[in-house]
Amino acid sequence: MRRLMLLRHAKSDWSTPGMRDQDRSLSVRGRESAPRMGTYMARHGLIPDLVVASPAARVTETLALVLPAFAKQPKTVPDARIYESSADELLSVITGTPRSVHSLLMVGHNPSLAELASLLMASGDVETRQRLIEKFPTAALAVIDFALDDWGKIHPKSGRLDRFVIPKALDSETD
């Protein structure tokens, strides 16, 4: 089995006019939601073997706030292909993942993450899949499982959505 976790960067700050998109940092809300998502992931055993992330500042900052929740730090690799990419380009990053990696966390941007999740999902709770397709908010996490033994075998409609977690839902979580 292979597990793919798709994490959209936390809410970014748009208050500096003229700043390059790639250089934008997180807003206050983003700096609050990212560590909560990291805590959720750690509590629920959603620990990646490998993290592949966009090099954008808001992604780097999101990871800096998510990863401390994990007892063991996964290897993290920046990959420029994740910034301003298509779902197909993201799929090529995934299919090139080494077989030794069973759980992959990809951290990036919309609309490509939402499009990738939609492309890969074949099953899972229908209402949850529909919510993901309608909106993939900042700092949201989609977990998609594949009954395959090799990342290279992943193809459209080959995954099952295990869960889709949004920061707003964590505000009321008690476990």
Phi, psi and omega in degrees: 000146175238142178238124177250128176245127180249118181242121174279142178306155178289170183305129182262165183264125180252015189280349181258104181297142175081357180289139176299140181306317183294340183265354182297138179261187181276152173277175177303314179300320178296319179291341177273321185281327183300310179294330177295321178292321176299317178298317178301312181301314180297316180299329184258014176068025180267067184254118181282152170281329183215141174244127174243126191223149172298147178279001181299146183303319182293332176285315179301317179292321177301312180297322179298337179263337180275312190297330179300343178288341183272133179297320178245127183281125177285158174295134181239129182235121174286142181219111183299340180293342182278338179278130180050056183243173174257169177300320179295321178295319177295321178299323179292328174296315182295314184292344177269005181288138180300146180300334181293342179272121179261332183230117184244131173252121175251127181243122185200220195228163169262154010273355188296324179295316179296319179295321178295313179302314180298320179296322187273332186287127173245336182210182186119173181305125185298315181295321179293318177298320180294319177300317180297315181296322181288322182200128177242086187291168176301145181063015177279153182232126172249134179242119183237126180257147180232129178275059182226158181254007185208130179301329181296344181268355181290136181213169180307141178061035179250002185246162175243124177290116178279316180195159175222115187242130177246150182306322181301324179291333180286337179300329183255359182289137181247349183277000000 
